[in-house]
């Protein structure tokens, strides 16, 4: 049996139950984009001189099933070669399992309740619905590495933009080339070759091979949203991603740094197919409970008579406004009405949200649809969603310098990735990090 299929058949740790760890309180800098205090790097040689981080948006753990069996739907020979120097396992994401909050936890090592990045919620201060944004109140791994004398490059991993990388900075270089995964890999290969890349309209040459190199690819997410998690284009997308991984591996070899480079590959969230919507039934149930509800999209404000606002993004953020805002009895009445809907899998109140370390910006309730459903209109064709607890399981690959081949991390989480990358490079983790170093998967 080929190595990759053997590894997938025997070694993927399935995260069947998600339990949020109890993390010690960590002081947070309050200014957006605040830098951590400078920390002297370790005096011993780090495990790796460089880390390549491949950020695959919408990388569902079930996509690994396409690589198994005697006749797999997709072939990934470069990943197979890389896994001779590491492992693949399952990481657990954060709630809500939306792109920006998820990548924020990967980048900071902190829960959403700490970094405060929030998606699809109603902001009572501005009286508007919010979509996705990149605001953070704690430092990223890029800021942390920079503060400790290291260098960073990001090819469109947007969550780092202006948080440790920016246009035109050769020590913290950001490029946003657009296009597909191959185009973004072009910039990473050019940096490894010492060639200039376009950064905000100017040609910039990085100051050497950066300690951390991040490449963002969103092909899987785009396909998943368009056709669901079983879209027939997914195997081809996996093979294309593997080709780009191979290009990066080759470029590190040509640069003479392959043996001193660690590779980390993961996603932000999974994907679930839905083909039914229950917005009409949900609004009717809320009205029957004595409220006047309104579904808002980003930038919209409620009508004067609205007293329940709903912002949908995988899950539905529900907040009581007006005279009944903060009324616990009203919240309980609303919660009962939503829980009674057969299309609803979970309703998370504020106590639940704190238990799951969600952002404090969320409303009174977060409504999670049952699989196959969306808190919206029924789509013309099957589509993909994420944001719920059903999209928390994501593949995690650790390989290369400093990684113990075949040693699997124990119950890894998104918040463990930044501390682990920092440890591989010999740096302290971001100052607000609440995760742990996955030392059981690293060379001692």
C-alpha positions as CSV (number, residue, x, y, z in Angstrom):
1,X,0.0,0.0,0.0
2,X,1.4,3.5,-0.9
3,X,2.6,5.4,2.1
4,X,0.0,8.2,2.0
5,X,-2.9,5.8,1.9
6,X,-1.3,3.7,4.7
7,X,-1.0,6.8,6.9
8,X,-4.5,7.9,6.2
9,X,-5.9,4.4,6.9
10,X,-4.1,4.1,10.3
11,X,-3.0,7.4,11.7
12,X,-5.7,10.1,11.4
13,X,-6.8,11.0,14.9
14,X,-10.5,11.7,14.7
15,X,-11.8,14.6,16.9
16,X,-15.2,13.2,17.6
17,X,-16.1,15.4,20.5
18,X,-15.0,19.0,20.9
19,X,-14.2,20.2,24.4
20,X,-12.9,23.7,25.0
21,X,-9.9,23.7,27.2
22,X,-9.7,25.9,30.3
23,X,-7.0,28.4,29.5
24,X,-5.4,30.8,32.0
25,X,-6.4,34.4,31.6
26,X,-3.9,36.2,29.5
27,X,-3.5,40.1,29.6
28,X,-4.4,41.6,26.2
29,X,-3.0,44.7,24.6
30,X,-6.0,46.9,23.8
31,X,-4.7,48.8,20.8
32,X,-5.5,47.2,17.4
33,X,-2.4,45.6,16.0
34,X,-0.4,46.1,19.2
35,X,3.1,44.7,19.2
36,X,4.2,42.3,22.0
37,X,7.1,43.2,24.1
38,X,10.5,42.3,22.6
39,X,11.7,38.9,23.7
40,X,15.3,37.7,23.2
41,X,15.3,34.6,21.0
42,X,16.6,31.3,22.4
43,X,20.4,31.0,22.4
44,X,20.4,27.4,21.2
45,X,19.9,26.5,17.5
46,X,16.2,26.3,16.7
47,X,14.7,23.1,15.3
48,X,14.0,24.8,12.0
49,X,15.4,27.9,10.3
50,X,12.3,28.3,8.2
51,X,8.6,27.3,8.4
52,X,6.4,27.1,5.3
53,X,2.7,27.5,6.3
54,X,0.2,26.5,3.7
55,X,-3.2,27.9,4.6
56,X,-6.0,26.0,2.8
57,X,-9.3,27.7,3.2
58,X,-12.2,25.2,3.5
59,X,-9.9,22.1,4.0
60,X,-12.5,19.6,5.4
61,X,-11.1,16.6,7.1
62,X,-13.3,14.3,5.1
63,X,-11.5,15.3,1.9
64,X,-8.7,13.0,3.1
65,X,-11.1,10.1,2.4
66,X,-10.6,11.0,-1.3
67,X,-6.9,9.9,-1.0
68,X,-7.6,6.4,0.5
69,X,-8.3,3.1,-1.0
70,X,-6.8,1.1,-3.9
71,X,-8.4,3.5,-6.4
72,X,-8.3,7.0,-4.8
73,X,-10.2,9.9,-6.3
74,X,-7.1,12.1,-5.9
75,X,-3.4,11.6,-5.9
76,X,-1.1,13.8,-3.9
77,X,2.5,12.5,-4.4
78,X,4.2,15.6,-3.0
79,X,2.2,15.4,0.2
80,X,3.1,11.7,0.4
81,X,6.8,12.5,0.1
82,X,6.5,15.2,2.8
83,X,4.7,12.9,5.2
84,X,7.8,10.6,5.2
85,X,9.1,13.4,7.5
86,X,6.0,14.0,9.6
87,X,2.4,13.2,10.2
88,X,-1.2,14.1,9.3
89,X,-3.9,14.3,12.0
90,X,-7.1,16.2,12.8
91,X,-7.1,19.7,14.3
92,X,-10.1,21.2,16.0
93,X,-11.2,24.7,15.1
94,X,-13.0,27.4,16.9
95,X,-16.5,28.7,17.1
96,X,-17.8,30.2,15.0
97,X,-16.1,28.2,12.3
98,X,-16.0,31.1,9.9
99,X,-12.9,32.1,7.9
100,X,-11.7,35.2,9.7
101,X,-12.2,34.2,13.3
102,X,-10.7,30.8,12.5
103,X,-7.6,32.2,10.8
104,X,-7.3,34.7,13.6
105,X,-7.0,31.9,16.2
106,X,-4.5,30.1,14.0
107,X,-2.4,33.3,13.7
108,X,-2.6,34.4,17.3
109,X,-2.9,31.2,19.3
110,X,-5.8,32.7,21.1
111,X,-9.6,31.9,21.3
112,X,-12.1,34.3,19.7
113,X,-13.1,35.5,23.2
114,X,-9.5,36.8,23.5
115,X,-8.7,38.1,20.0
116,X,-12.2,39.4,19.4
117,X,-12.3,38.9,15.7
118,X,-16.0,38.2,15.0
119,X,-18.0,37.5,11.8
120,X,-21.7,38.0,11.0
121,X,-23.0,39.8,14.0
122,X,-25.0,42.9,14.9
123,X,-23.1,45.8,16.4
124,X,-25.4,47.8,18.7
125,X,-22.9,50.6,18.9
126,X,-23.3,51.4,15.2
127,X,-26.8,49.9,14.8
128,X,-25.5,47.9,11.8
129,X,-24.9,44.3,10.8
130,X,-21.3,43.3,10.4
131,X,-19.8,40.7,8.0
132,X,-16.2,39.7,8.1
133,X,-13.3,41.9,9.1
134,X,-9.7,41.6,10.2
135,X,-9.8,43.5,13.5
136,X,-7.6,42.0,16.2
137,X,-6.8,43.2,19.8
138,X,-3.9,40.8,20.3
139,X,-0.6,40.2,18.3
140,X,-0.2,37.7,15.6
141,X,2.6,35.3,15.1
142,X,4.0,37.6,12.4
143,X,4.2,40.5,14.9
144,X,5.7,38.2,17.5
145,X,8.4,36.9,15.2
146,X,9.2,40.4,14.0
147,X,9.5,41.7,17.5
148,X,12.1,39.0,18.2
149,X,14.2,39.8,15.2
150,X,12.8,37.4,12.7
151,X,11.4,37.9,9.2
152,X,8.0,37.0,7.7
153,X,6.5,36.7,4.2
154,X,2.8,36.3,3.4
155,X,1.4,35.5,0.0
156,X,-2.2,36.7,0.5
157,X,-2.7,35.1,3.9
158,X,-4.7,38.2,4.6
159,X,-5.2,37.8,8.3
160,X,-1.6,38.9,8.8
161,X,-1.9,42.1,6.6
162,X,-0.8,45.1,8.7
163,X,-0.3,42.7,11.7
164,X,3.4,42.0,11.1
165,X,3.5,42.1,7.3
166,X,2.7,45.0,5.0
167,X,3.2,46.1,1.4
168,X,6.8,47.2,0.7
169,X,8.5,45.9,3.8
170,X,11.3,43.5,2.9
171,X,11.4,42.1,6.5
172,X,7.7,41.6,6.8
173,X,6.5,41.4,3.2
174,X,2.9,41.1,2.1
175,X,1.7,40.3,-1.4
176,X,-1.9,40.0,-2.6
177,X,-1.5,38.7,-6.1
178,X,-5.1,37.5,-6.6
179,X,-5.7,34.6,-8.9
180,X,-5.5,31.0,-7.9
181,X,-3.2,28.9,-5.7
182,X,-0.6,28.7,-8.4
183,X,-0.3,32.5,-8.7
184,X,0.2,32.9,-5.0
185,X,2.7,30.1,-5.0
186,X,4.6,32.0,-7.7
187,X,5.4,34.7,-5.2
188,X,6.6,32.3,-2.6
189,X,8.9,30.6,-5.1
190,X,10.2,34.0,-6.2
191,X,11.0,34.9,-2.6
192,X,12.8,31.6,-2.1
193,X,14.9,32.4,-5.2
194,X,15.7,35.8,-4.0
195,X,13.7,37.4,-6.8
196,X,11.6,40.6,-6.4
197,X,7.8,40.3,-6.2
198,X,5.1,42.9,-6.6
199,X,4.0,44.2,-3.3
200,X,1.3,46.9,-3.4
201,X,2.4,48.1,-6.8
202,X,6.2,48.1,-6.2
203,X,8.8,45.5,-6.8
204,X,10.3,44.4,-3.5
205,X,13.0,41.8,-2.7
206,X,12.7,40.1,0.7
207,X,15.7,40.4,3.0
208,X,16.8,36.8,2.7
209,X,14.6,33.7,3.0
210,X,12.0,34.6,5.7
211,X,11.7,32.6,8.9
212,X,8.0,32.2,8.3
213,X,6.5,31.9,4.8
214,X,2.7,31.7,4.5
215,X,0.8,30.9,1.3
216,X,-3.0,31.2,1.2
217,X,-5.2,29.1,-1.1
218,X,-9.0,29.3,-1.2
219,X,-9.8,27.0,-4.0
220,X,-11.4,24.3,-1.8
221,X,-13.6,26.9,-0.1
222,X,-14.9,28.4,-3.3
223,X,-15.8,25.0,-4.7
224,X,-17.4,23.9,-1.4
225,X,-19.6,26.9,-1.2
226,X,-20.6,26.6,-4.8
227,X,-21.4,22.9,-4.9
228,X,-21.2,21.4,-1.4
229,X,-18.6,19.2,0.3
230,X,-19.0,16.4,-2.3
231,X,-18.5,18.6,-5.4
232,X,-16.8,16.5,-8.1
233,X,-14.2,19.2,-8.7
234,X,-12.7,18.7,-5.2
235,X,-10.3,15.8,-6.2
236,X,-8.9,17.9,-9.0
237,X,-8.4,20.8,-6.6
238,X,-6.5,18.6,-4.1
239,X,-4.2,17.5,-6.9
240,X,-3.6,21.1,-8.0
241,X,-2.8,22.1,-4.4
242,X,-0.4,19.2,-4.3
243,X,1.4,20.5,-7.4
244,X,1.9,23.9,-5.7
245,X,3.2,22.2,-2.6
246,X,5.7,20.3,-4.8
247,X,6.8,23.6,-6.4
248,X,7.5,25.1,-2.9
249,X,9.3,22.0,-1.8
250,X,11.5,22.1,-4.9
251,X,12.2,25.8,-4.4
252,X,13.4,25.1,-0.8
253,X,15.7,22.4,-2.2
254,X,17.1,24.7,-4.8
255,X,17.7,27.4,-2.2
256,X,19.5,24.8,0.0
257,X,17.1,25.1,2.9
258,X,14.9,22.1,2.5
259,X,16.5,20.1,5.3
260,X,16.2,23.1,7.7
261,X,12.5,23.8,6.7
262,X,9.4,22.7,8.6
263,X,6.1,22.5,6.7
264,X,2.7,23.1,8.4
265,X,-0.5,22.6,6.4
266,X,-4.0,23.1,7.7
267,X,-7.4,24.8,7.0
268,X,-9.6,27.2,8.8
269,X,-12.8,25.2,8.8
270,X,-14.6,22.3,7.2
271,X,-17.6,22.3,4.9
272,X,-21.2,21.0,5.1
273,X,-23.7,20.6,2.2
274,X,-27.1,22.1,2.6
275,X,-30.1,22.2,0.2
276,X,-32.9,23.5,2.4
277,X,-33.5,26.8,4.1
278,X,-35.9,27.6,7.0
279,X,-35.9,31.3,7.3
280,X,-39.7,31.5,6.8
281,X,-40.3,29.0,9.6
282,X,-37.8,30.7,11.9
283,X,-39.3,34.1,11.5
284,X,-42.8,32.8,12.0
285,X,-41.6,31.1,15.3
286,X,-40.0,34.3,16.5
287,X,-43.1,36.3,15.7
288,X,-45.3,33.7,17.5
289,X,-43.1,34.3,20.6
290,X,-44.1,38.0,20.6
291,X,-41.3,39.6,18.7
292,X,-40.8,41.5,15.4
293,X,-37.7,40.0,13.7
294,X,-35.6,41.1,10.8
295,X,-32.8,39.4,8.9
296,X,-30.0,41.8,8.1
297,X,-27.0,41.6,5.8
298,X,-23.7,43.4,6.3
299,X,-24.1,47.1,6.5
300,X,-27.8,47.1,7.0
301,X,-29.7,48.7,10.0
302,X,-33.0,47.4,11.4
303,X,-36.4,49.0,10.8
304,X,-37.7,51.2,13.7
305,X,-40.2,48.5,14.9
306,X,-37.7,45.6,14.8
307,X,-36.8,44.1,18.2
308,X,-35.0,41.0,17.1
309,X,-32.1,41.2,14.6
310,X,-30.6,38.2,12.9
311,X,-27.3,38.1,10.9
312,X,-26.7,34.8,9.1
313,X,-23.3,33.3,8.4
314,X,-23.4,29.6,8.6
315,X,-25.0,30.0,12.0
316,X,-27.4,32.8,12.8
317,X,-26.5,35.5,15.3
318,X,-29.7,36.6,17.1
319,X,-29.9,39.7,19.3
320,X,-32.9,41.4,21.1
321,X,-32.8,45.2,20.7
322,X,-35.0,48.0,21.8
323,X,-36.9,48.1,25.0
324,X,-36.5,44.4,25.7
325,X,-32.7,44.4,25.2
326,X,-31.0,42.7,28.2
327,X,-34.3,41.2,29.4
328,X,-33.4,37.6,30.5
329,X,-37.1,36.5,30.4
330,X,-37.3,37.7,26.8
331,X,-34.1,35.9,25.9
332,X,-35.4,32.7,27.4
333,X,-38.7,33.0,25.6
334,X,-36.8,33.5,22.3
335,X,-34.5,30.6,23.0
336,X,-37.4,28.2,23.6
337,X,-39.1,29.3,20.4
338,X,-35.9,28.6,18.4
339,X,-35.1,25.3,20.1
340,X,-38.5,24.0,19.2
341,X,-37.8,24.2,15.5
342,X,-36.9,20.8,14.0
343,X,-34.4,22.4,11.6
344,X,-32.3,23.6,14.6
345,X,-29.5,21.5,16.0
346,X,-28.3,23.9,18.8
347,X,-29.1,27.2,20.3
348,X,-26.1,28.7,22.1
349,X,-26.9,31.2,24.8
350,X,-24.3,33.5,26.4
351,X,-23.3,30.8,28.9
352,X,-22.7,28.3,26.1
353,X,-20.8,30.9,24.1
354,X,-18.5,31.5,27.0
355,X,-18.0,27.8,27.5
356,X,-16.9,27.5,23.9
357,X,-14.7,30.6,24.1
358,X,-16.6,32.5,21.4
359,X,-16.2,36.2,20.8
360,X,-18.1,38.4,23.3
361,X,-19.4,40.4,20.3
362,X,-22.0,37.8,19.5
363,X,-25.7,38.4,20.3
364,X,-27.9,36.8,22.9
365,X,-28.2,33.6,21.0
366,X,-26.4,31.7,18.2
367,X,-28.6,29.3,16.2
368,X,-26.9,26.3,14.6
369,X,-28.9,24.7,11.8
370,X,-29.1,20.9,11.6
371,X,-27.1,19.3,8.8
372,X,-28.6,20.0,5.4
373,X,-30.3,23.2,6.5
374,X,-29.5,26.9,6.5
375,X,-31.1,29.8,8.4
376,X,-31.9,31.4,5.0
377,X,-33.6,30.7,1.8
378,X,-33.6,27.3,0.1
379,X,-30.9,27.4,-2.6
380,X,-31.6,26.5,-6.2
381,X,-28.9,23.8,-6.0
382,X,-27.0,22.1,-3.2
383,X,-24.4,24.5,-1.7
384,X,-21.9,24.5,1.1
385,X,-21.9,26.2,4.5
386,X,-19.7,26.5,7.5
387,X,-19.8,28.3,10.9
388,X,-21.2,25.5,13.0
389,X,-19.8,22.8,15.2
390,X,-20.2,20.4,12.3
391,X,-17.3,22.1,10.5
392,X,-14.7,22.1,13.3
393,X,-12.5,19.2,12.1
394,X,-9.6,20.1,9.8
395,X,-6.5,18.2,8.6
396,X,-3.2,19.2,10.2
397,X,0.1,18.3,8.6
398,X,3.4,18.7,10.5
399,X,6.5,17.7,8.6
400,X,10.2,18.5,8.0
401,X,12.8,20.0,10.2
402,X,12.2,19.6,13.9
403,X,9.2,17.2,13.4
404,X,9.3,13.6,14.6
405,X,8.3,11.3,11.6
406,X,5.2,9.3,12.5
407,X,4.6,11.1,15.8
408,X,1.1,12.5,16.0
409,X,0.1,15.5,18.1
410,X,-2.5,14.8,20.8
411,X,-5.8,16.5,20.1
412,X,-4.3,19.5,18.3
413,X,-6.4,22.7,18.1
414,X,-6.2,25.8,16.0
415,X,-4.8,27.7,19.0
416,X,-1.9,25.3,19.2
417,X,-0.5,26.1,15.8
418,X,1.1,29.5,16.4
419,X,2.9,28.3,19.6
420,X,4.1,25.2,17.7
421,X,5.4,27.2,14.7
422,X,7.1,29.6,17.2
423,X,8.8,26.7,19.0
424,X,10.1,25.2,15.8
425,X,11.7,28.5,14.9
426,X,13.1,29.1,18.4
427,X,10.9,32.0,19.2
428,X,8.5,32.7,22.1
429,X,4.8,32.4,21.1
430,X,2.5,35.4,20.5
431,X,2.0,37.2,23.9
432,X,-1.8,36.4,24.1
433,X,-1.4,32.8,23.0
434,X,-3.6,30.3,24.9
435,X,-2.6,27.2,23.1
436,X,0.3,24.8,23.7
437,X,3.3,23.6,21.8
438,X,2.6,20.2,20.3
439,X,5.9,18.8,21.6
440,X,4.8,15.2,21.3
441,X,5.1,15.6,17.5
442,X,8.5,17.4,17.6
443,X,12.0,16.0,17.8
444,X,13.4,16.2,21.3
